[in-house]
Amino acid sequence: MYLQAPVIHAAGGMDSSTLKAYTVKGAEAKPGEAVQSEDGNVVTVRLDSGGKGDVALVLTAGDSGKTSLERGQVLALARAFASQAK
């Protein structure tokens, strides 16, 4: 999750404290749980790694404030992708 912080930061338009809170929340999420940024442009889903480390799907919908997708659409898309991960 933390390795993806620069991408999350850019796409979510977050300041440093918001980014830190978001990455901590994502890292603490249960497998399959989606965590969405305040602006809705970034969704992270922690995936079940089978006990062999951590795996996360990060979906961004373009730059913050510059996407044609609605908040719910970004969340649904991330959940659909995550459900296909095995």
Summary of the structure (lengths in Angstrom):
residues: 86
radius of gyration: 12.1
end to end distance: 18.2
largest distance: 37.1
contacts: 246
relative contact order: 0.21
helix: 44%
strand: 17%
